[in-house]
Structures are given as C-alpha cells and as structure tokens.
Amino acid sequence: MKPTDHEKIQNLESRIAFQEVSIDQLSDALARQELELDKMNRMLHHLNQRIKEISEGQPINDTNQPPPHY
C-alpha cells in the first residue's frame, strides 16, 4: 500500500521534530564542552605559571604550605 500525501507529510514533520531535538541536544553538549575547555585552559595556564615560578626559584605562595619551622 502506497503512503498518502498526508502520511508523507506527517512522516516528514516527525523527522524534522526529531532532528530539531537532536540539534538542540548537540548544541547544549557543545556549549558544555566549550565551558569545560575554557576551564581546563585556565587551569593549564595557571599550572604553567606555577611551573615557571618554581623553575625560576621563586617562592611558592601556597596557603596550605606548613610554616618554615616544621
């Protein structure tokens, strides 16, 4: 049995709705990944700065470090 024009249109509308949901989900995932990547880049920059400070012999400004008499 051949689908009617109405059935074809319903099928296309259903596919479009599914694609819109998929695009929204992918967009949300991409936005989360961009935020995570920005966070990781900031952390990497901070770690590179710390490594540079340590390699240049600058004191470590760590509030969790024990006092010198320990």
Distance bins in CASP14 RR format, pairs under 12 A and 6 or more apart:
PFRMAT RR
TARGET T0000
AUTHOR 0000-0000-0000
RMODE 2
METHOD distances of the structure
MODEL  1
1 7 0 0 0 0 1 0 0 0 0 0 0
2 8 0 0 0 0 1 0 0 0 0 0 0
3 9 0 0 0 0 1 0 0 0 0 0 0
3 10 0 0 0 0 1 0 0 0 0 0 0
3 11 1 0 0 1 0 0 0 0 0 0 0
3 12 0 0 0 0 0 1 0 0 0 0 0
4 10 0 0 0 0 1 0 0 0 0 0 0
4 11 0 0 0 0 0 1 0 0 0 0 0
5 11 0 0 0 0 0 1 0 0 0 0 0
5 12 0 0 0 0 0 1 0 0 0 0 0
6 12 0 0 0 0 0 1 0 0 0 0 0
6 13 0 0 0 0 0 1 0 0 0 0 0
7 13 0 0 0 0 0 1 0 0 0 0 0
7 14 0 0 0 0 0 1 0 0 0 0 0
8 14 0 0 0 0 0 1 0 0 0 0 0
8 15 0 0 0 0 0 1 0 0 0 0 0
9 15 0 0 0 0 0 1 0 0 0 0 0
9 16 0 0 0 0 0 1 0 0 0 0 0
10 16 0 0 0 0 0 1 0 0 0 0 0
10 17 0 0 0 0 0 1 0 0 0 0 0
11 17 0 0 0 0 0 1 0 0 0 0 0
11 18 0 0 0 0 0 1 0 0 0 0 0
12 18 0 0 0 0 0 1 0 0 0 0 0
12 19 0 0 0 0 0 1 0 0 0 0 0
13 19 0 0 0 0 0 1 0 0 0 0 0
13 20 0 0 0 0 0 1 0 0 0 0 0
14 20 0 0 0 0 0 1 0 0 0 0 0
14 21 0 0 0 0 0 1 0 0 0 0 0
15 21 0 0 0 0 0 1 0 0 0 0 0
15 22 0 0 0 0 0 1 0 0 0 0 0
16 22 0 0 0 0 0 1 0 0 0 0 0
16 23 0 0 0 0 0 1 0 0 0 0 0
17 23 0 0 0 0 0 1 0 0 0 0 0
17 24 0 0 0 0 0 1 0 0 0 0 0
18 24 0 0 0 0 0 1 0 0 0 0 0
18 25 0 0 0 0 0 1 0 0 0 0 0
19 25 0 0 0 0 0 1 0 0 0 0 0
19 26 0 0 0 0 0 1 0 0 0 0 0
20 26 0 0 0 0 0 1 0 0 0 0 0
20 27 0 0 0 0 0 1 0 0 0 0 0
21 27 0 0 0 0 0 1 0 0 0 0 0
21 28 0 0 0 0 0 1 0 0 0 0 0
22 28 0 0 0 0 0 1 0 0 0 0 0
22 29 0 0 0 0 0 1 0 0 0 0 0
23 29 0 0 0 0 0 1 0 0 0 0 0
23 30 0 0 0 0 0 1 0 0 0 0 0
24 30 0 0 0 0 0 1 0 0 0 0 0
24 31 0 0 0 0 0 1 0 0 0 0 0
25 31 0 0 0 0 0 1 0 0 0 0 0
25 32 0 0 0 0 0 1 0 0 0 0 0
26 32 0 0 0 0 0 1 0 0 0 0 0
26 33 0 0 0 0 0 1 0 0 0 0 0
27 33 0 0 0 0 0 1 0 0 0 0 0
27 34 0 0 0 0 0 1 0 0 0 0 0
28 34 0 0 0 0 0 1 0 0 0 0 0
28 35 0 0 0 0 0 1 0 0 0 0 0
29 35 0 0 0 0 0 1 0 0 0 0 0
29 36 0 0 0 0 0 1 0 0 0 0 0
30 36 0 0 0 0 0 1 0 0 0 0 0
30 37 0 0 0 0 0 1 0 0 0 0 0
31 37 0 0 0 0 0 1 0 0 0 0 0
31 38 0 0 0 0 0 1 0 0 0 0 0
32 38 0 0 0 0 0 1 0 0 0 0 0
32 39 0 0 0 0 0 1 0 0 0 0 0
33 39 0 0 0 0 0 1 0 0 0 0 0
33 40 0 0 0 0 0 1 0 0 0 0 0
34 40 0 0 0 0 0 1 0 0 0 0 0
34 41 0 0 0 0 0 1 0 0 0 0 0
35 41 0 0 0 0 0 1 0 0 0 0 0
35 42 0 0 0 0 0 1 0 0 0 0 0
36 42 0 0 0 0 0 1 0 0 0 0 0
36 43 0 0 0 0 0 1 0 0 0 0 0
37 43 0 0 0 0 0 1 0 0 0 0 0
37 44 0 0 0 0 0 1 0 0 0 0 0
38 44 0 0 0 0 0 1 0 0 0 0 0
38 45 0 0 0 0 0 1 0 0 0 0 0
39 45 0 0 0 0 0 1 0 0 0 0 0
39 46 0 0 0 0 0 1 0 0 0 0 0
40 46 0 0 0 0 0 1 0 0 0 0 0
40 47 0 0 0 0 0 1 0 0 0 0 0
41 47 0 0 0 0 0 1 0 0 0 0 0
41 48 0 0 0 0 0 1 0 0 0 0 0
42 48 0 0 0 0 0 1 0 0 0 0 0
42 49 0 0 0 0 0 1 0 0 0 0 0
43 49 0 0 0 0 0 1 0 0 0 0 0
43 50 0 0 0 0 0 1 0 0 0 0 0
44 50 0 0 0 0 0 1 0 0 0 0 0
44 51 0 0 0 0 0 1 0 0 0 0 0
45 51 0 0 0 0 0 1 0 0 0 0 0
45 52 0 0 0 0 0 1 0 0 0 0 0
46 52 0 0 0 0 0 1 0 0 0 0 0
46 53 0 0 0 0 0 1 0 0 0 0 0
47 53 0 0 0 0 0 1 0 0 0 0 0
47 54 0 0 0 0 0 1 0 0 0 0 0
48 54 0 0 0 0 0 1 0 0 0 0 0
48 55 0 0 0 0 0 1 0 0 0 0 0
49 55 0 0 0 0 0 1 0 0 0 0 0
49 56 0 0 0 0 0 1 0 0 0 0 0
49 58 0 0 0 0 0 1 0 0 0 0 0
49 60 0 0 0 0 0 1 0 0 0 0 0
49 61 0 0 0 0 0 1 0 0 0 0 0
50 56 0 0 0 0 0 1 0 0 0 0 0
50 57 0 0 0 0 0 1 0 0 0 0 0
50 58 0 0 0 0 1 0 0 0 0 0 0
50 59 0 0 0 0 0 1 0 0 0 0 0
50 60 1 0 0 1 0 0 0 0 0 0 0
50 61 0 0 0 0 1 0 0 0 0 0 0
50 62 0 0 0 0 1 0 0 0 0 0 0
51 57 0 0 0 0 0 1 0 0 0 0 0
51 58 0 0 0 0 0 1 0 0 0 0 0
51 60 0 0 0 0 0 1 0 0 0 0 0
52 58 0 0 0 0 1 0 0 0 0 0 0
52 60 0 0 0 0 0 1 0 0 0 0 0
53 59 0 0 0 0 1 0 0 0 0 0 0
53 60 1 0 0 1 0 0 0 0 0 0 0
53 61 0 0 0 0 1 0 0 0 0 0 0
53 62 0 0 0 0 0 1 0 0 0 0 0
54 60 1 0 0 1 0 0 0 0 0 0 0
54 61 0 0 0 0 0 1 0 0 0 0 0
54 62 0 0 0 0 0 1 0 0 0 0 0
59 65 0 0 0 0 1 0 0 0 0 0 0
59 68 0 0 0 0 0 1 0 0 0 0 0
60 66 0 0 0 0 0 1 0 0 0 0 0
END
